[in-house]
Amino acid sequence: MTTLSIIGDGTMGAAIAEVARRGGHDVTLIGRDGTAADITGEIVVLALPYPALSDVITTYAPALEGKVVVDITNPLDFDTFDSLQVPADSSAAAEVADALPNARVLKAFNTTFAAALSSGRIGDQTTTVLIAGDDADAKSALADVVTSGGLNAIDAGALKRARELEAVGFLQLTLAAAERIGWTGGFATVR
């Protein structure tokens, strides 16, 4: 059993918690009134909108030391839905890794809507979570949580692949916002 602390109790945080609990893992959801003492999980998921990352990292940095920290954000401009808010050669996950040099940072869950996580399905396919990061053990631990919860997990490579994952998340969000795909759908991976 793995322990997870999920900072953010919105739809994505709740959906990730549901997946982990289905797999028999212990989950603590941490809302706005949470404290660093609440971060007891081996894996800490930052289930927040991109603009909240900086404050949360500043608040919880000491408690995140040595943890597997999962960034799920898509750093897009939610006012215009027309651009990512990070430099072209970077990613939100890279910013998290820079701010938390003693954490093992992963990028995951940003290419999957909450409904697809909860249902475990995208159309007739099993939902797949793409995971990028530089620590093989951290990726394996998260993949175990995902697969034990009934989903597929694919190692998407090094943390530098987070930029491409964020671009896919950006595309998916803009398609849904424009009502070209549903918020219950998404992209499926077929092996």
C-alpha positions as CSV (number, residue, x, y, z in Angstrom):
1,M,0.0,0.0,0.0
2,T,1.2,3.5,-0.9
3,T,0.2,6.6,0.9
4,L,-0.8,9.7,-1.0
5,S,-1.4,13.3,0.0
6,I,-3.3,15.2,-2.6
7,I,-3.2,19.0,-2.3
8,G,-6.4,20.2,-3.9
9,D,-9.8,18.7,-3.3
10,G,-11.5,19.8,-6.5
11,T,-12.7,17.4,-9.3
12,M,-9.2,16.3,-10.3
13,G,-8.0,15.8,-6.7
14,A,-11.1,13.8,-6.0
15,A,-10.8,11.7,-9.1
16,I,-7.1,10.8,-8.5
17,A,-8.1,9.9,-4.9
18,E,-10.8,7.6,-6.2
19,V,-8.3,5.8,-8.5
20,A,-5.8,5.4,-5.7
21,R,-8.5,4.2,-3.2
22,R,-9.8,1.6,-5.8
23,G,-6.2,0.3,-5.7
24,G,-6.2,-0.1,-1.9
25,H,-4.0,2.9,-1.3
26,D,-4.3,5.4,1.7
27,V,-5.2,8.9,0.5
28,T,-5.4,12.2,2.3
29,L,-7.1,15.1,0.5
30,I,-5.8,18.5,1.6
31,G,-8.0,21.5,1.0
32,R,-7.4,25.2,1.4
33,D,-7.2,25.0,5.2
34,G,-4.5,22.2,5.1
35,T,-1.2,22.5,6.8
36,A,2.3,21.0,6.1
37,A,1.6,18.5,8.9
38,D,-1.2,17.0,6.7
39,I,1.4,16.0,4.1
40,T,2.1,12.4,5.2
41,G,2.0,10.6,1.9
42,E,5.0,9.1,0.1
43,I,3.5,10.6,-3.0
44,V,2.2,14.1,-3.0
45,V,-0.1,15.2,-5.9
46,L,-0.4,18.9,-6.7
47,A,-4.0,18.8,-7.9
48,L,-4.2,22.6,-8.4
49,P,-4.5,25.1,-11.1
50,Y,-1.2,26.4,-12.5
51,P,-1.5,29.9,-10.9
52,A,-1.7,28.3,-7.4
53,L,1.6,26.3,-7.7
54,S,4.0,29.0,-6.6
55,D,2.2,29.8,-3.4
56,V,1.6,26.1,-2.5
57,I,5.2,25.2,-3.1
58,T,6.4,28.1,-1.0
59,T,3.9,27.1,1.8
60,Y,4.7,23.4,1.7
61,A,8.3,23.2,0.5
62,P,9.9,21.8,3.7
63,A,7.2,19.0,3.8
64,L,7.9,18.1,0.2
65,E,11.6,17.4,0.7
66,G,12.4,13.9,-0.4
67,K,8.8,13.2,-1.6
68,V,7.6,12.1,-5.0
69,V,5.8,15.2,-6.1
70,V,3.3,14.9,-9.0
71,D,2.5,18.0,-11.0
72,I,-0.8,17.7,-12.9
73,T,-1.1,21.3,-14.1
74,N,-1.7,22.5,-17.6
75,P,-0.1,26.0,-17.6
76,L,-2.5,27.6,-20.0
77,D,-4.1,31.1,-20.0
78,F,-7.6,30.2,-18.8
79,D,-8.8,33.7,-19.8
80,T,-8.0,33.3,-23.5
81,F,-7.3,29.5,-23.9
82,D,-4.7,30.5,-26.6
83,S,-1.3,29.9,-25.1
84,L,0.8,28.1,-22.5
85,Q,2.2,30.4,-19.8
86,V,5.7,28.9,-19.6
87,P,8.6,29.4,-21.9
88,A,8.7,27.3,-25.1
89,D,11.7,25.3,-23.8
90,S,10.3,24.7,-20.3
91,S,7.2,23.3,-18.5
92,A,5.3,23.8,-15.3
93,A,6.8,20.5,-14.1
94,A,10.3,21.9,-14.8
95,E,9.4,25.0,-12.7
96,V,8.2,22.7,-9.8
97,A,11.5,20.7,-10.1
98,D,13.6,23.9,-9.9
99,A,11.6,25.1,-6.9
100,L,11.9,21.7,-5.1
101,P,15.4,20.4,-5.9
102,N,15.2,17.7,-3.2
103,A,11.9,16.2,-4.4
104,R,11.4,13.6,-7.1
105,V,9.1,15.5,-9.5
106,L,6.8,13.8,-12.0
107,K,4.3,15.0,-14.6
108,A,1.1,13.0,-14.8
109,F,-2.7,13.2,-15.0
110,N,-2.7,16.4,-17.0
111,T,-3.7,14.7,-20.2
112,T,-6.8,13.0,-18.7
113,F,-10.0,14.6,-17.6
114,A,-11.4,13.8,-14.1
115,A,-14.4,12.0,-15.6
116,A,-12.1,9.6,-17.5
117,L,-10.1,9.0,-14.4
118,S,-13.3,8.2,-12.3
119,S,-14.9,6.0,-15.0
120,G,-11.7,4.3,-16.0
121,R,-12.8,4.6,-19.6
122,I,-12.4,6.8,-22.7
123,G,-14.9,5.4,-25.1
124,D,-14.3,1.7,-25.2
125,Q,-10.6,2.0,-24.1
126,T,-9.2,1.9,-20.6
127,T,-8.0,5.3,-19.4
128,T,-4.2,5.7,-19.7
129,V,-2.1,8.0,-17.5
130,L,1.1,9.2,-19.1
131,I,4.0,9.7,-16.6
132,A,7.2,11.7,-17.2
133,G,10.0,12.1,-14.8
134,D,13.7,11.5,-14.2
135,D,13.4,9.1,-11.3
136,A,12.6,5.5,-12.4
137,D,11.5,4.4,-8.9
138,A,9.2,7.4,-8.5
139,K,7.6,6.7,-11.9
140,S,7.2,3.0,-11.0
141,A,5.6,3.8,-7.6
142,L,3.0,6.1,-9.3
143,A,2.4,3.6,-12.1
144,D,1.6,1.0,-9.5
145,V,-1.0,3.3,-7.9
146,V,-2.5,4.0,-11.3
147,T,-2.6,0.4,-12.5
148,S,-3.9,-1.0,-9.2
149,G,-6.7,1.5,-9.5
150,G,-7.7,-0.2,-12.8
151,L,-6.1,2.3,-15.3
152,N,-3.2,1.9,-17.7
153,A,0.1,3.8,-17.1
154,I,2.7,4.6,-19.7
155,D,6.2,5.9,-19.0
156,A,6.4,8.9,-21.2
157,G,10.1,9.4,-20.6
158,A,12.2,12.0,-18.9
159,L,10.8,15.1,-17.1
160,K,11.7,17.1,-20.2
161,R,8.8,15.3,-21.9
162,A,6.5,17.3,-19.6
163,R,6.5,20.1,-22.2
164,E,4.9,17.8,-24.7
165,L,2.4,16.4,-22.2
166,E,1.4,20.0,-21.3
167,A,0.9,20.7,-25.0
168,V,-1.4,17.6,-25.3
169,G,-3.3,18.8,-22.2
170,F,-3.6,22.3,-23.7
171,L,-5.0,20.9,-26.9
172,Q,-7.5,18.7,-25.1
173,L,-8.7,21.5,-22.9
174,T,-9.1,23.9,-25.8
175,L,-11.1,21.3,-27.7
176,A,-13.4,20.7,-24.8
177,A,-13.8,24.4,-24.1
178,A,-14.8,24.8,-27.8
179,E,-17.3,21.9,-27.4
180,R,-15.5,19.8,-30.1
181,I,-15.0,17.0,-27.6
182,G,-16.8,16.3,-24.3
183,W,-15.4,16.8,-20.8
184,T,-16.0,13.1,-20.3
185,G,-13.8,12.1,-23.2
186,G,-10.2,12.6,-24.1
187,F,-7.4,10.8,-25.9
188,A,-7.0,7.1,-25.6
189,T,-3.8,5.1,-26.1
190,V,-4.0,1.8,-27.9
191,R,-1.1,-0.6,-27.6
